Every structure is written in structure tokens, then in C-alpha cells.
Amino acid sequence: MPTAPTAMSNITILDGGMGKFLRRIGAPFRQPEWSALALIESPDHVVDAHTQFIDAGAQVIITNNYAVVPYHLGDDRFAANGADLIELSGRLARQAADTAGVVLVGGSMPPLFGSYEPDLFDADRAPEIYALIVRQLDRYVDVWIAETLSLVAELDVIVAAIREHGSGQPIWASFSLPDAYDGPIALRSGDTIDDIIDVVTEHADVVDAVMFNCALPEQMTPAIIELAEKAAASELDVRIGGYANGFPDARHPEYAANNTIFDRRPDLDAASYAEIVATWVDAGVTIIGGCCDMYPEDIAELSARFG
């Protein structure tokens, strides 16, 4: 397994958000398929997107199967085409990484039933679907990235699927945060950072990193600080990370993840995002990148400053 290139600072740079970048470079893009549509209709655009993030300084690229789930494709299309599309996402990422040199491929383990929708999580269906993702991606990936999780129970199922398959790659667990906190910092499910520490401690033999992603960068800062402090206090030996989105900081009350496409907020540019990330690094973060609406120029800025 290759080793990710790291600088003296020991910072690892992730890529940015594939979905919106695919749209920007002219790939087929719409809801509800989101980034999966490029896999279906124009795989070359997926390789191009991966390559542009690598050229910007990404040391880890994430497979483009985030939207290859029942929520985005529908049950029938997922049953018919999901396995092949997941495999394709791994093959394309591996192609881009190997062409570039020593770049790691992160296998996306996404929310299956809707981003930011903990109430829709189906504990009965999830094990079979996560097992399918593991089988299709295992040969291509260097690390598993369980991302945009809204409740800690999702991580339990993901870890079980990876263990059952016998995959030896480490797991990076990344949780999403709400746009505002109603009281203490917590996920949309109500799970707290203490709950995150508990579940990661339970799986400490396979979970190497704990992160937050796909949330407003300003919301992530206090969560990252609390996470780093509590991980240290509990003597939990994991890396801490974060990769935020560039979504507006106030959403329309009728927002729905499967039929809304935001434009990036105008007050957040690459330099201002890097300033926020600097506070994370000061808190002990060693994995950084971007999520939705974060582009190669944002990754280039992070790489220039922290890589």
C-alpha cells in the first residue's frame, strides 16, 4: 500500500467537492443523480476532476460514489446499476492516482438514505448496501472514508461491513454538523462529541482518524476544538481532520438535499477558507480539504500554506 506524501508539518491534503466541480467543468449534472450522473454518462469527466484536484495538491482523492446510493438513484436503478457504478468509481480514482504518482485513494462510505437525514437511516437495509460498496471498492482503495455521517450508528454498520470483508485498510470517520447548534455541539441526530469519542474508542483498532465534513467552516471550528480536546483527554490515538463546504450560511426553510443546488457563498474564497483552516491546524488537525463547493483553487491554497 502506498504511503501518502506528507510535509514537515504532517498535514495531509484531501481533494475538494466532486459534484459541483463536475458541473463546473461541463460534466452532465442534475438532481437527483448529483455526481453519479457523470459516472453514468461521462466517466472521462470524473478522471479529469480527480486529476485537477491532484494537480492542485491533493494527496488523497475520494472515489466518486457518494451519490451511487438508493437515495439519489432510486431503489430500482441502484439494484440494476449500483454495483457496476461503484466499481467504476474506484477504477477511475485509482487510474488518476496511479497516473499522478504516490496519491492515495479514499473509498467513500456515504450516507445511504439521504445526507443530513438521520431519521431516514435504515439499520436493516444498511449492512447489505455497505457490504456491496466494500466489495466493489476494496481492490482500489488505500483508506476508507466514512463521510457525512449524521449519527454514530452509521459508523458501527460501516465498520462491521469492512471487518466482515476482511479489508485491511484503515478507516477515517467523518461526521456532518448542523448549520446551527441548539445548545451543546451535536450532530443532527443529537449524538454528541462524547458519543463520537465512545464509538471511535470502540473501533480504535481500525479507525485512524476522526473528522467533520460537509458543514459550514465556522460551525466546524468549535466542534473540531472540542473533538481534539476530548480525544486527547481520553488518550484516543487518532488523527483529527476537517473538510468544510461552501454552502450559504442560511438555507431556505424548504431546502431538500435531493432537489436543491446551491451556489457557493460569495464571502468565502480560498484565502479566507485557509484562514479558518489555520485555526483547525492550531487545534491539532492534520487532515484538511474541501467538500461541496470547494474547488482546485481552494485545495491549491491549502497545499501552498500547509502542505
C-alpha positions as CSV (number, residue, x, y, z in Angstrom):
1,M,0.0,0.0,0.0
2,P,1.5,3.4,-0.9
3,T,2.2,6.0,1.8
4,A,0.6,9.4,1.4
5,P,3.2,12.2,0.8
6,T,3.3,14.5,3.8
7,A,5.2,17.6,4.5
8,M,7.3,18.6,7.6
9,S,4.0,19.8,9.1
10,N,2.5,16.3,8.8
11,I,-0.6,17.7,7.2
12,T,-2.5,15.5,4.7
13,I,-4.4,17.3,1.9
14,L,-7.7,15.9,0.7
15,D,-9.4,16.8,-2.5
16,G,-12.5,19.1,-2.8
17,G,-16.1,18.5,-3.7
18,M,-16.6,16.4,-6.8
19,G,-20.2,17.1,-7.5
20,K,-20.2,20.8,-8.0
21,F,-16.8,20.7,-9.7
22,L,-18.0,18.2,-12.2
23,R,-20.8,20.6,-13.0
24,R,-18.2,23.4,-13.4
25,I,-16.1,21.5,-15.9
26,G,-19.1,20.7,-18.0
27,A,-20.0,17.2,-16.9
28,P,-23.6,16.0,-17.0
29,F,-25.1,17.1,-13.7
30,R,-28.5,17.4,-12.2
31,Q,-30.5,16.3,-9.2
32,P,-31.3,13.7,-8.0
33,E,-28.3,11.9,-9.5
34,W,-25.8,14.6,-8.5
35,S,-22.2,13.4,-9.1
36,A,-23.4,9.9,-10.1
37,L,-24.6,11.2,-13.4
38,A,-21.0,11.8,-14.7
39,L,-20.2,8.1,-13.9
40,I,-23.2,7.1,-16.0
41,E,-22.8,9.4,-18.9
42,S,-19.2,10.8,-19.0
43,P,-16.6,8.9,-17.0
44,D,-13.8,10.9,-18.6
45,H,-15.0,14.0,-16.7
46,V,-14.6,12.1,-13.4
47,V,-10.9,11.3,-14.2
48,D,-10.4,14.9,-15.3
49,A,-11.8,16.2,-12.0
50,H,-9.7,13.8,-9.9
51,T,-6.6,14.9,-11.9
52,Q,-7.3,18.6,-11.4
53,F,-7.5,18.1,-7.7
54,I,-4.3,16.1,-7.7
55,D,-2.6,18.8,-9.7
56,A,-3.8,21.3,-7.1
57,G,-2.0,19.4,-4.3
58,A,-4.5,16.8,-3.1
59,Q,-2.7,13.8,-1.6
60,V,-5.9,11.8,-1.1
61,I,-8.7,11.7,-3.6
62,I,-12.1,10.3,-2.7
63,T,-14.0,7.9,-5.0
64,N,-17.0,9.4,-6.8
65,N,-19.6,7.0,-5.5
66,Y,-21.1,9.4,-2.9
67,A,-24.4,9.6,-4.9
68,V,-24.4,6.0,-6.0
69,V,-26.9,5.1,-3.3
70,P,-30.7,4.4,-3.3
71,Y,-31.4,8.0,-2.2
72,H,-30.0,9.5,-5.4
73,L,-30.6,6.7,-7.9
74,G,-33.8,5.2,-6.6
75,D,-34.1,1.6,-5.5
76,D,-34.6,0.1,-8.9
77,R,-31.7,1.8,-10.7
78,F,-29.4,1.2,-7.7
79,A,-30.3,-2.5,-7.8
80,A,-29.7,-2.7,-11.5
81,N,-26.6,-0.5,-11.9
82,G,-25.2,0.4,-8.4
83,A,-22.6,-2.3,-8.2
84,D,-21.1,-1.5,-11.6
85,L,-21.1,2.2,-10.9
86,I,-19.4,1.8,-7.5
87,E,-16.7,-0.4,-9.1
88,L,-16.2,2.2,-11.9
89,S,-15.8,5.0,-9.4
90,G,-13.0,3.0,-7.7
91,R,-11.3,2.2,-11.0
92,L,-11.3,5.8,-12.2
93,A,-9.9,7.1,-9.0
94,R,-7.2,4.5,-9.0
95,Q,-6.3,5.4,-12.6
96,A,-6.0,9.1,-11.8
97,A,-4.0,8.4,-8.6
98,D,-1.6,6.0,-10.2
99,T,-1.0,8.2,-13.2
100,A,-0.1,11.1,-10.8
101,G,2.3,9.1,-8.6
102,V,2.0,8.5,-4.9
103,V,-1.5,9.6,-4.3
104,L,-3.9,7.7,-2.0
105,V,-7.5,6.7,-2.9
106,G,-10.1,7.1,-0.2
107,G,-13.1,4.9,-0.6
108,S,-16.3,6.8,0.1
109,M,-18.7,5.2,2.5
110,P,-21.6,7.8,2.2
111,P,-24.9,8.1,3.9
112,L,-27.3,5.7,2.1
113,F,-30.7,7.3,2.6
114,G,-30.0,11.0,2.4
115,S,-27.4,13.5,3.5
116,Y,-28.3,15.2,6.8
117,E,-31.2,12.8,7.3
118,P,-30.5,10.7,10.4
119,D,-34.2,9.9,10.8
120,L,-34.1,8.1,7.4
121,F,-31.3,5.7,8.3
122,D,-32.5,2.1,7.8
123,A,-30.4,-0.2,10.1
124,D,-31.9,-3.2,8.4
125,R,-31.0,-2.3,4.8
126,A,-27.7,-0.6,5.5
127,P,-25.5,-3.6,6.2
128,E,-26.1,-5.2,2.8
129,I,-25.5,-1.9,0.9
130,Y,-22.3,-1.1,2.8
131,A,-21.1,-4.6,2.2
132,L,-21.7,-4.1,-1.5
133,I,-19.7,-0.9,-1.5
134,V,-16.8,-2.6,0.3
135,R,-16.7,-5.5,-2.1
136,Q,-16.7,-3.2,-5.2
137,L,-14.1,-0.7,-4.0
138,D,-11.8,-2.9,-1.9
139,R,-9.2,-3.6,-4.6
140,Y,-8.8,0.1,-5.4
141,V,-8.7,2.0,-2.1
142,D,-6.0,2.7,0.4
143,V,-8.2,4.1,3.2
144,W,-12.0,4.0,3.8
145,I,-13.6,7.4,4.4
146,A,-17.0,7.1,6.1
147,E,-18.3,10.6,5.4
148,T,-21.1,13.0,6.1
149,L,-22.4,10.8,8.9
150,S,-25.2,12.2,10.9
151,L,-25.4,9.6,13.7
152,V,-22.8,7.4,15.3
153,A,-24.8,4.2,14.5
154,E,-23.8,4.6,10.8
155,L,-20.2,4.1,11.8
156,D,-21.0,0.9,13.6
157,V,-22.5,-0.6,10.4
158,I,-19.7,0.6,8.2
159,V,-17.0,-0.8,10.5
160,A,-18.9,-4.1,10.6
161,A,-19.1,-4.3,6.8
162,I,-15.3,-3.6,6.4
163,R,-14.4,-6.1,9.2
164,E,-16.6,-8.8,7.6
165,H,-15.0,-8.4,4.3
166,G,-11.5,-8.7,5.8
167,S,-10.3,-5.4,4.3
168,G,-7.1,-4.2,5.9
169,Q,-7.3,-0.6,5.1
170,P,-7.8,1.9,7.9
171,I,-11.0,3.9,8.4
172,W,-11.3,7.7,8.6
173,A,-14.7,8.5,10.2
174,S,-16.2,11.9,9.3
175,F,-19.4,13.4,10.7
176,S,-21.5,16.3,9.5
177,L,-22.8,19.1,11.7
178,P,-26.0,21.2,11.6
179,D,-26.0,24.8,10.4
180,A,-26.6,26.0,13.9
181,Y,-26.4,24.4,17.4
182,D,-29.4,24.4,19.6
183,G,-27.4,24.0,22.8
184,P,-24.2,22.0,23.1
185,I,-22.4,20.9,19.9
186,A,-24.1,17.8,18.5
187,L,-24.9,16.1,15.2
188,R,-28.3,16.4,13.6
189,S,-29.2,13.1,15.3
190,G,-28.4,14.6,18.7
191,D,-25.4,12.5,19.1
192,T,-22.7,14.5,20.9
193,I,-18.9,14.6,20.6
194,D,-18.7,12.4,23.6
195,D,-20.8,9.8,21.7
196,I,-18.3,10.1,18.8
197,I,-15.4,9.6,21.1
198,D,-17.2,6.5,22.6
199,V,-17.9,4.9,19.2
200,V,-14.4,5.6,17.8
201,T,-12.8,4.2,21.0
202,E,-14.9,1.0,20.5
203,H,-13.4,0.7,17.0
204,A,-10.0,2.2,17.7
205,D,-8.2,-0.8,16.2
206,V,-9.4,0.2,12.7
207,V,-10.4,3.9,12.9
208,D,-7.3,6.0,12.4
209,A,-8.9,9.5,12.1
210,V,-12.0,11.4,13.1
211,M,-13.2,14.3,11.1
212,F,-16.0,16.7,10.4
213,N,-17.1,17.5,6.8
214,C,-19.9,19.0,4.7
215,A,-20.7,21.7,7.2
216,L,-20.1,25.4,7.4
217,P,-16.4,26.0,8.2
218,E,-17.3,28.4,11.1
219,Q,-19.5,25.7,12.6
220,M,-16.8,23.2,12.3
221,T,-14.2,25.2,14.3
222,P,-15.7,24.9,17.8
223,A,-16.5,21.2,17.1
224,I,-13.0,20.4,15.9
225,I,-11.5,22.1,19.0
226,E,-13.8,20.2,21.3
227,L,-13.1,16.9,19.5
228,A,-9.4,17.4,19.7
229,E,-9.5,18.2,23.4
230,K,-11.7,15.3,24.2
231,A,-9.7,12.8,22.1
232,A,-6.6,13.9,23.9
233,A,-8.2,13.7,27.3
234,S,-9.4,10.2,26.6
235,E,-6.0,9.2,25.2
236,L,-7.6,8.3,21.9
237,D,-4.8,8.0,19.4
238,V,-6.4,9.2,16.2
239,R,-5.7,12.0,13.7
240,I,-8.2,14.9,13.6
241,G,-9.4,16.4,10.4
242,G,-11.9,18.6,8.7
243,Y,-13.2,19.4,5.2
244,A,-16.0,22.0,5.0
245,N,-18.5,23.0,2.3
246,G,-19.0,26.4,0.7
247,F,-22.8,26.4,1.1
248,P,-24.7,29.5,2.1
249,D,-24.8,30.1,5.8
250,A,-28.6,30.5,5.8
251,R,-30.8,28.0,3.9
252,H,-34.3,28.3,2.6
253,P,-36.8,26.7,5.0
254,E,-38.0,24.4,2.2
255,Y,-34.4,23.1,1.4
256,A,-34.3,19.5,0.4
257,A,-31.0,17.7,-0.3
258,N,-32.2,15.9,-3.4
259,N,-33.7,18.8,-5.3
260,T,-31.7,21.9,-4.4
261,I,-28.4,23.0,-5.9
262,F,-26.7,25.9,-4.1
263,D,-24.2,28.4,-5.5
264,R,-21.1,29.0,-3.4
265,R,-21.4,31.7,-0.8
266,P,-19.7,34.9,-2.1
267,D,-17.9,35.8,1.1
268,L,-15.8,32.6,1.2
269,D,-12.7,32.5,-1.1
270,A,-9.7,30.3,-1.0
271,A,-7.7,32.6,1.2
272,S,-10.4,33.2,3.8
273,Y,-11.1,29.4,4.0
274,A,-7.4,28.8,4.6
275,E,-7.5,31.3,7.4
276,I,-10.3,29.3,9.1
277,V,-8.4,26.0,8.4
278,A,-5.4,27.6,10.2
279,T,-7.4,27.6,13.4
280,W,-8.1,23.9,13.0
281,V,-4.4,23.2,12.4
282,D,-3.6,25.2,15.6
283,A,-6.1,22.9,17.4
284,G,-4.2,19.8,16.2
285,V,-5.9,18.9,12.9
286,T,-3.6,17.0,10.4
287,I,-6.1,16.2,7.6
288,I,-7.7,19.0,5.7
289,G,-9.5,19.5,2.4
290,G,-12.8,20.7,1.0
291,C,-16.3,19.3,0.5
292,C,-19.2,20.6,-1.6
293,D,-18.4,23.9,-3.5
294,M,-14.7,23.6,-2.7
295,Y,-12.6,23.6,-5.9
296,P,-9.0,23.0,-7.0
297,E,-8.1,26.6,-6.2
298,D,-9.1,26.1,-2.6
299,I,-7.1,22.9,-2.4
300,A,-4.1,24.7,-4.0
301,E,-4.3,27.4,-1.3
302,L,-4.3,24.7,1.4
303,S,-1.4,22.9,-0.2
304,A,0.6,26.0,-0.6
305,R,0.1,27.1,3.0
306,F,0.0,23.8,4.9
307,G,1.4,21.1,2.5
